[in-house]
């Protein structure tokens, strides 16, 4: 079968390889066992070995390789990131999934999806599950460099950010945060504008936390102002005793098309940052 796929790829202009997992392979109560899997649990985050071998053989033909991933969880597709010409994360797309993926690949639809979880390079980046502490888990506490960060996603156009401003330097005043976003590319598209907060002076606070997002459509060359008004809960942190509190101190504010982190091999994230101050201490109700 692999030889047949390679023979067909050699005659094609572009190879589209659809690989990944099924609900049976990664289902919580599944009995499926194979290298990398154990009764529904993941022993590693890699593609099944047969699929990885196929991708490498298809790439060796020299034809452009597009990888379409189907899964319900993150996959450590480090080889595909380094060798494929494009990767589309399709999740489990349903009966119209083929149509949707075809429209994206043909350029008839401009994608604007953003990852709702972190894609790690390997299972070695995760702490053992003998501990349920949050240290090292999720984008909020992960100190390493991911394969793809939470909130990441590409588009067929580009967006530029300017004029980040706040209605007050103090959070206590019910501050609003605004930024101007422009479609600086040649095609219409949606941008997912994301607001992250980082509490620099609060012990145990996450590295950053998503406090808002807006998906906005832009025609080429058009600009709009996007405004956020975080609630007290979004400005708060949870202490070691489980109490949700406003903690006086400086808060770094980032507004952009993803997290403010640099990942080798990925485009730089467009966005801007500023700093505001919380001056009032308070314990918030649950």
ChimeraX attribute file (.defattr): number of C-alpha atoms within 10 A of each C-alpha:
attribute: neighborCount
match mode: 1-to-1
recipient: residues
	/A:1	7
	/A:2	14
	/A:3	11
	/A:4	8
	/A:5	14
	/A:6	19
	/A:7	13
	/A:8	12
	/A:9	23
	/A:10	15
	/A:11	11
	/A:12	13
	/A:13	10
	/A:14	14
	/A:15	23
	/A:16	17
	/A:17	18
	/A:18	15
	/A:19	17
	/A:20	24
	/A:21	18
	/A:22	13
	/A:23	14
	/A:24	13
	/A:25	21
	/A:26	21
	/A:27	16
	/A:28	12
	/A:29	11
	/A:30	14
	/A:31	14
	/A:32	14
	/A:33	14
	/A:34	13
	/A:35	12
	/A:36	14
	/A:37	18
	/A:38	16
	/A:39	17
	/A:40	18
	/A:41	17
	/A:42	18
	/A:43	13
	/A:44	16
	/A:45	19
	/A:46	22
	/A:47	19
	/A:48	16
	/A:49	12
	/A:50	9
	/A:51	16
	/A:52	17
	/A:53	13
	/A:54	18
	/A:55	25
	/A:56	15
	/A:57	16
	/A:58	25
	/A:59	20
	/A:60	15
	/A:61	16
	/A:62	13
	/A:63	16
	/A:64	18
	/A:65	24
	/A:66	21
	/A:67	21
	/A:68	18
	/A:69	21
	/A:70	20
	/A:71	18
	/A:72	17
	/A:73	15
	/A:74	20
	/A:75	24
	/A:76	19
	/A:77	22
	/A:78	16
	/A:79	13
	/A:80	18
	/A:81	16
	/A:82	10
	/A:83	15
	/A:84	16
	/A:85	15
	/A:86	15
	/A:87	17
	/A:88	17
	/A:89	20
	/A:90	19
	/A:91	17
	/A:92	16
	/A:93	15
	/A:94	9
	/A:95	8
	/A:96	8
	/A:97	13
	/A:98	11
	/A:99	11
	/A:100	16
	/A:101	18
	/A:102	12
	/A:103	14
	/A:104	15
	/A:105	17
	/A:106	9
	/A:107	11
	/A:108	10
	/A:109	16
	/A:110	18
	/A:111	21
	/A:112	18
	/A:113	17
	/A:114	17
	/A:115	15
	/A:116	11
	/A:117	15
	/A:118	21
	/A:119	23
	/A:120	23
	/A:121	21
	/A:122	16
	/A:123	15
	/A:124	10
	/A:125	15
	/A:126	15
	/A:127	15
	/A:128	11
	/A:129	7
	/A:130	6
	/A:131	8
	/A:132	9
	/A:133	10
	/A:134	12
	/A:135	15
	/A:136	15
	/A:137	15
	/A:138	17
	/A:139	21
	/A:140	18
	/A:141	16
	/A:142	19
	/A:143	13
	/A:144	12
	/A:145	15
	/A:146	20
	/A:147	20
	/A:148	24
	/A:149	23
	/A:150	19
	/A:151	20
	/A:152	20
	/A:153	19
	/A:154	16
	/A:155	18
	/A:156	16
	/A:157	19
	/A:158	19
	/A:159	24
	/A:160	16
	/A:161	20
	/A:162	14
	/A:163	11
	/A:164	20
	/A:165	17
	/A:166	20
	/A:167	13
	/A:168	14
	/A:169	14
	/A:170	17
	/A:171	22
	/A:172	17
	/A:173	11
	/A:174	12
	/A:175	17
	/A:176	15
	/A:177	19
	/A:178	18
	/A:179	21
	/A:180	15
	/A:181	24
	/A:182	20
	/A:183	23
	/A:184	18
	/A:185	18
	/A:186	12
	/A:187	15
	/A:188	20
	/A:189	21
	/A:190	21
	/A:191	27
	/A:192	19
	/A:193	24
	/A:194	20
	/A:195	25
	/A:196	22
	/A:197	24
	/A:198	20
	/A:199	26
	/A:200	15
	/A:201	13
	/A:202	19
	/A:203	12
	/A:204	14
	/A:205	18
	/A:206	20
	/A:207	15
	/A:208	21
	/A:209	19
	/A:210	19
	/A:211	19
	/A:212	17
	/A:213	20
	/A:214	14
	/A:215	13
	/A:216	15
	/A:217	16
	/A:218	21
	/A:219	15
	/A:220	17
	/A:221	13
	/A:222	14
	/A:223	17
	/A:224	13
	/A:225	14
	/A:226	17
	/A:227	19
	/A:228	19
	/A:229	15
	/A:230	17
	/A:231	14
	/A:232	15
	/A:233	15
	/A:234	15
	/A:235	19
	/A:236	23
	/A:237	23
	/A:238	19
	/A:239	14
	/A:240	10
	/A:241	6
	/A:242	9
	/A:243	14
	/A:244	17
	/A:245	19
	/A:246	22
	/A:247	23
	/A:248	18
	/A:249	15
	/A:250	18
	/A:251	23
	/A:252	15
	/A:253	20
	/A:254	24
	/A:255	28
	/A:256	23
	/A:257	27
	/A:258	25
	/A:259	23
	/A:260	18
	/A:261	11
	/A:262	13
	/A:263	14
	/A:264	11
	/A:265	10
	/A:266	12
	/A:267	9
	/A:268	14
	/A:269	17
	/A:270	17
	/A:271	22
	/A:272	18
	/A:273	15
	/A:274	14
	/A:275	16
	/A:276	19
	/A:277	17
	/A:278	20
	/A:279	15
	/A:280	12
	/A:281	13
	/A:282	13
	/A:283	13
	/A:284	14
	/A:285	8
	/A:286	7
